Amino acid sequence: MTAQKRETGSNYIGLLHEEETEMQRVADISATAKHRIMNHILGLMAAMFSRRSEVR
């Protein structure tokens, strides 16, 4: 007997598993992107406030 590779996309359970995996991957990317955006905004605000204090 030869081992047959089962395709996960061909059955309902495989499709559900792929969807859950995809949703988790998107959530992980989204959290990382949000963290980077917040760091960038805070950096811009810090630069703005440091320039304001230098002008006074």
Secondary structure, 3 states (H helix, E strand, C coil): CCCCCCCHHHCHHHHHHHHHHHHHHHHHHHHHHHHHHHHHHHHHHHHHHHHHHHHC
